[in-house]
Amino acid sequence: MFSETFVPSIFSYKHRLLHLSVLFFILPYWYSHYNEQHRLSSYSVETAMFLSWERAIVKPGAMFKKVVIGFNCNVDLIVSGVRVVDALNTTCSEGKDQETLESLADLHQTFAHFFQRGAAAERYMSSEEQFNLLVTASEASTRSHHHIGGNAALMADRIAANFPSTEVYLVGPIGPRSQALIHPSVKRTNSTRILKDELHVILEYKQGEILGDWVAPSSSRFITSHDHFSGSMVVMEMFFKAIAQFRPDLVIITGVHLLEFQSREMRQEKMRLIKRNLLQINPKTPIHLELGSLADESFSTEVINKILPFVDSLGINEQELTFLSHIANGPHMEEYPVQAGTVHVHKVVEMLHWLLKTYGRDSTGQVYIESLQLKILIHFHCLTYHIMVSSGTDWSNLAAGLAAGARIAGRLSCNIGANTIDSELLEIRTAANFVLDKKMEKHYQFEAHNPIASWMREDVLFVFTPVLVCRLPSKTVGIDDAISATGLLYSQFYRLGRPTHW
């Protein structure tokens, strides 16, 4: 029999063993946690943001396998805007926005208008003769080079390069140079081949460049063109025919903004064609609309009334969003045209929420059974931040799509490789804290290791992230298309049943 003094000693020995085992368990965990915190704190802000995005980027359960994209394709002639405009021998005392450019003097005036604001824009040049003079001056520039262009071609090229398991079918006017420049895996149709490429002149400029009395507050670009085929009836018909034949699980429509420069009768006929064919697409196949630079108020109103309610996803930037709000008496309409820098986040949130709540009806004013609210995904992007907005239950994996789009923005503009993080070329231009949503009293506190914020406003989900900005961008054109294409491919779409308004 154990003695009375022996039993307590056994228990105390066991307690000591238990304490030691707990200590040996906690020490490695604490040491590992300490090392991890020390490692994280040693990262630069930019590197920490990149790594946090990497953690958020998760592939959706079901990737899009087949995509049809149309219908604007061209070759971009990229030049130094200041050099070319100075070489035109035109004069300009003040900048002024022109909806359509009739001469090189109009080009100079409109370029100056957006140059002094550091804002991107696109305008059509109605005179083919004047446009050819601009092309001649541009090709004589020592810094000119050619690149694949047009929203449809750029998005197709990006998806083919970054998502090899996704088949991409591009429908648009493809000339000899476009054929050579575009990614070889992109499927094309011979029915829209053209003998001579559509050409767009991209007048780029960098922050600090001087034009006359103006200094560019940020780097951007101005685009002008004289297209013949991108908005043609034949191309549009071939685009919708390809959808019926290829049976994609994602449709991307771009280039609608190019109809703006056609006669009222012609563009109304084409808008009816687009709407009629959108209604024929399988409702379980999502339709993405990549907007574009708009200038005509009447046409822009037609787009948001006749096309927007029939798509499932929208890509839009700050210039386009503020213009729509401006012409339709939306919130903060005074923000157009956007000045240097970007619009405050809470103002963009108000405009995005207004867009969703206002345009859930057709051009006759008939209210859909569902509600007035658009049931779509909006991917908003500007220089310093991106926002994804989702209404309804069709879209998911939005944080991954937002992070993927934000990650590619800085890399493309700085020409940084996919496996490289070069924080010396990138910088954060976000305040430490600011208001995200005034109505919901939602504030943002910047954390490099956790930059993504999300919140609900009524039944609308908002997801926000700041973006790393390239200090000295080597590229300004095509970034928006790459952001939208990447964010779209990482998002997931699933619709249970047919929408009640179809």
Backbone hydrogen bonds, N-H to C=O, Kabsch-Sander energy under -0.5 kcal/mol:
donor,donor_aa,acceptor,acceptor_aa,energy
7,V,3,S,-1.4
9,S,5,T,-0.9
10,I,6,F,-1.5
11,F,7,V,-1.9
12,S,8,P,-2.6
13,Y,9,S,-1.9
14,K,10,I,-2.3
15,H,11,F,-2.3
16,R,12,S,-2.1
17,L,13,Y,-2.1
18,L,14,K,-2.4
19,H,15,H,-2.8
20,L,16,R,-2.5
21,S,17,L,-2.6
22,V,18,L,-2.3
23,L,19,H,-2.3
24,F,20,L,-3.0
25,F,21,S,-1.4
26,I,22,V,-2.6
27,L,23,L,-2.7
29,Y,25,F,-1.1
30,W,26,I,-3.4
31,Y,27,L,-2.9
32,S,28,P,-2.9
33,H,29,Y,-2.9
34,Y,30,W,-2.7
35,N,31,Y,-2.5
36,E,32,S,-2.5
37,Q,33,H,-2.6
38,H,34,Y,-2.5
39,R,35,N,-2.7
40,L,36,E,-2.6
41,S,37,Q,-2.3
42,S,38,H,-1.0
43,Y,39,R,-0.5
43,Y,40,L,-1.2
48,A,44,S,-2.4
49,M,45,V,-2.0
50,F,46,E,-2.2
51,L,47,T,-2.5
52,S,48,A,-2.0
53,W,49,M,-2.3
54,E,50,F,-2.3
55,R,51,L,-1.8
56,A,52,S,-1.4
57,I,53,W,-1.7
58,V,56,A,-1.2
67,V,167,E,-2.7
68,V,250,L,-1.9
69,I,169,Y,-2.9
70,G,252,I,-1.8
71,F,171,V,-0.6
73,C,71,F,-0.6
74,N,149,G,-2.2
75,V,198,E,-2.7
76,D,147,H,-3.4
77,L,75,V,-0.5
77,L,200,H,-3.4
78,I,76,D,-0.8
78,I,145,H,-2.8
79,V,77,L,-0.5
79,V,202,I,-2.7
81,G,79,V,-0.7
81,G,204,E,-3.6
82,V,204,E,-0.5
84,V,80,S,-2.2
85,V,81,G,-2.6
86,D,82,V,-2.3
87,A,83,R,-1.4
88,L,84,V,-0.5
88,L,85,V,-1.1
89,N,86,D,-0.8
90,T,85,V,-0.5
96,K,109,Q,-1.5
101,L,124,Y,-3.1
102,E,100,T,-0.6
107,L,103,S,-1.7
108,H,104,L,-2.4
109,Q,105,A,-2.3
110,T,106,D,-2.6
111,F,107,L,-3.0
112,A,108,H,-2.3
113,H,109,Q,-1.7
114,F,110,T,-1.8
115,F,111,F,-2.6
116,Q,112,A,-2.2
117,R,114,F,-0.7
118,G,114,F,-0.9
118,G,115,F,-0.9
119,A,114,F,-2.1
121,A,221,R,-1.3
123,R,223,I,-2.6
124,Y,99,E,-0.6
125,M,225,S,-3.0
126,S,101,L,-2.5
126,S,124,Y,-0.7
127,S,101,L,-0.7
128,E,126,S,-0.7
131,F,127,S,-2.1
132,N,128,E,-2.3
133,L,129,E,-1.7
134,L,130,Q,-1.9
135,V,131,F,-2.4
136,T,132,N,-2.3
137,A,133,L,-2.2
138,S,134,L,-2.5
139,E,135,V,-2.9
140,A,136,T,-1.2
141,S,138,S,-1.2
144,S,141,S,-1.2
145,H,78,I,-1.5
147,H,76,D,-1.9
149,G,74,N,-2.8
152,A,72,N,-0.9
153,A,72,N,-1.2
154,L,150,G,-2.9
155,M,151,N,-2.4
156,A,152,A,-2.4
157,D,153,A,-2.5
158,R,154,L,-2.1
159,I,155,M,-2.3
160,A,156,A,-2.4
161,A,157,D,-1.9
162,N,158,R,-2.3
163,F,159,I,-2.5
166,T,163,F,-2.2
167,E,65,K,-3.2
167,E,165,S,-0.5
169,Y,67,V,-2.9
170,L,168,V,-0.5
170,L,187,K,-3.0
171,V,69,I,-2.7
172,G,170,L,-0.5
174,I,172,G,-0.8
174,I,192,T,-1.4
175,G,173,P,-0.6
179,Q,175,G,-2.5
180,A,176,P,-1.4
181,L,177,R,-2.0
182,I,178,S,-2.3
186,V,183,H,-1.8
187,K,168,V,-3.0
189,T,170,L,-0.6
192,T,189,T,-1.0
193,R,190,N,-1.5
194,I,174,I,-2.0
200,H,75,V,-2.4
201,V,224,T,-2.5
202,I,77,L,-2.7
202,I,200,H,-0.6
203,L,201,V,-0.7
203,L,222,F,-3.3
204,E,79,V,-2.4
204,E,202,I,-1.1
205,Y,220,S,-2.3
208,G,216,A,-2.9
209,E,206,K,-2.2
211,L,214,W,-2.5
214,W,211,L,-2.4
216,A,209,E,-2.5
220,S,205,Y,-1.7
222,F,203,L,-1.9
223,I,121,A,-2.3
224,T,201,V,-1.9
225,S,123,R,-0.9
226,H,199,L,-0.7
232,S,229,F,-2.3
236,M,232,S,-1.9
237,E,233,M,-2.6
238,M,234,V,-2.4
239,F,235,V,-1.9
240,F,236,M,-2.0
241,K,237,E,-2.0
242,A,238,M,-2.2
243,I,239,F,-1.4
244,A,240,F,-1.6
245,Q,241,K,-1.8
246,F,242,A,-3.3
247,R,243,I,-1.6
249,D,66,K,-2.2
250,L,66,K,-0.9
251,V,286,P,-2.3
252,I,68,V,-2.7
253,I,288,H,-3.1
254,T,70,G,-2.8
258,L,255,G,-1.5
259,L,256,V,-1.7
260,E,257,H,-1.1
261,F,258,L,-1.0
262,Q,259,L,-2.0
267,R,263,S,-2.6
268,Q,264,R,-2.0
269,E,265,E,-1.9
270,K,266,M,-2.0
271,M,267,R,-2.3
272,R,268,Q,-2.0
273,L,269,E,-1.8
274,I,270,K,-2.5
275,K,271,M,-2.6
276,R,272,R,-2.6
277,N,273,L,-2.1
278,L,274,I,-2.5
279,L,275,K,-1.7
280,Q,277,N,-0.8
281,I,277,N,-0.7
281,I,278,L,-0.9
285,T,282,N,-2.6
288,H,251,V,-3.2
289,L,313,S,-2.7
290,E,253,I,-2.0
290,E,288,H,-0.6
291,L,289,L,-0.8
291,L,315,G,-2.1
297,E,295,A,-0.5
300,S,296,D,-2.3
301,T,297,E,-2.1
302,E,298,S,-1.6
303,V,299,F,-2.1
304,I,300,S,-2.1
305,N,301,T,-1.4
306,K,302,E,-3.3
307,I,303,V,-1.9
308,L,303,V,-2.0
310,F,307,I,-2.1
311,V,308,L,-1.5
312,D,287,I,-2.5
313,S,287,I,-1.6
314,L,377,L,-2.5
315,G,289,L,-2.4
316,I,379,H,-2.0
318,E,381,H,-0.6
321,L,317,N,-2.5
322,T,318,E,-2.3
323,F,319,Q,-1.5
324,L,320,E,-2.1
325,S,321,L,-2.1
326,H,322,T,-2.2
327,I,323,F,-2.4
328,A,324,L,-1.4
329,N,326,H,-0.7
330,G,325,S,-3.2
333,M,330,G,-0.9
335,E,332,H,-2.0
336,Y,333,M,-1.2
346,H,435,V,-0.7
347,K,344,H,-0.8
348,V,344,H,-1.8
349,V,345,V,-2.6
350,E,346,H,-1.6
351,M,347,K,-2.1
352,L,348,V,-2.8
353,H,349,V,-2.4
354,W,350,E,-2.3
355,L,351,M,-2.3
356,L,352,L,-2.0
357,K,353,H,-2.0
358,T,354,W,-1.8
359,Y,355,L,-1.4
360,G,372,L,-0.9
362,D,366,Q,-1.2
365,G,362,D,-1.9
368,Y,360,G,-1.0
374,L,356,L,-2.6
376,I,374,L,-1.0
377,L,312,D,-2.1
378,I,389,V,-2.9
379,H,314,L,-3.0
380,F,378,I,-0.7
380,F,387,I,-3.0
381,H,316,I,-1.8
382,C,385,Y,-1.8
386,H,465,T,-2.5
387,I,380,F,-2.4
388,M,463,V,-2.6
389,V,378,I,-2.6
390,S,461,L,-2.4
391,S,376,I,-1.9
392,G,459,D,-0.7
396,S,492,Q,-2.2
401,G,397,N,-1.6
402,L,398,L,-2.9
403,A,399,A,-2.5
404,A,400,A,-2.4
405,G,401,G,-2.0
406,A,402,L,-2.3
407,R,403,A,-2.5
408,I,404,A,-1.7
409,A,405,G,-1.2
410,G,406,A,-1.0
411,R,407,R,-1.1
412,L,408,I,-2.5
413,S,409,A,-2.1
414,C,410,G,-1.9
415,N,411,R,-0.7
415,N,412,L,-0.6
416,I,411,R,-2.8
420,T,417,G,-1.6
422,D,420,T,-0.5
423,S,421,I,-0.8
425,L,422,D,-1.2
426,L,422,D,-0.5
427,E,469,V,-1.9
429,R,467,V,-0.6
434,F,444,Y,-1.5
436,L,442,K,-2.8
437,D,442,K,-1.9
441,E,437,D,-0.6
441,E,438,K,-0.7
442,K,437,D,-2.4
443,H,441,E,-0.6
444,Y,434,F,-3.1
446,F,432,A,-3.0
446,F,444,Y,-0.6
450,N,447,E,-1.5
453,A,464,F,-2.5
455,W,462,F,-2.1
457,R,460,V,-2.8
460,V,457,R,-1.9
461,L,390,S,-2.6
462,F,455,W,-2.8
463,V,388,M,-2.4
464,F,453,A,-3.4
465,T,386,H,-2.0
467,V,384,T,-2.7
469,V,427,E,-3.1
471,R,425,L,-2.9
474,S,413,S,-3.0
475,K,413,S,-1.2
479,I,476,T,-0.5
482,A,478,G,-1.8
483,I,479,I,-2.5
484,S,480,D,-2.5
485,A,481,D,-2.6
486,T,482,A,-2.3
487,G,483,I,-2.7
488,L,484,S,-2.4
489,L,485,A,-2.1
490,Y,486,T,-1.4
491,S,487,G,-0.9
491,S,488,L,-0.5
492,Q,396,S,-2.5
494,Y,394,D,-2.6
496,L,494,Y,-0.5
502,W,499,P,-1.5
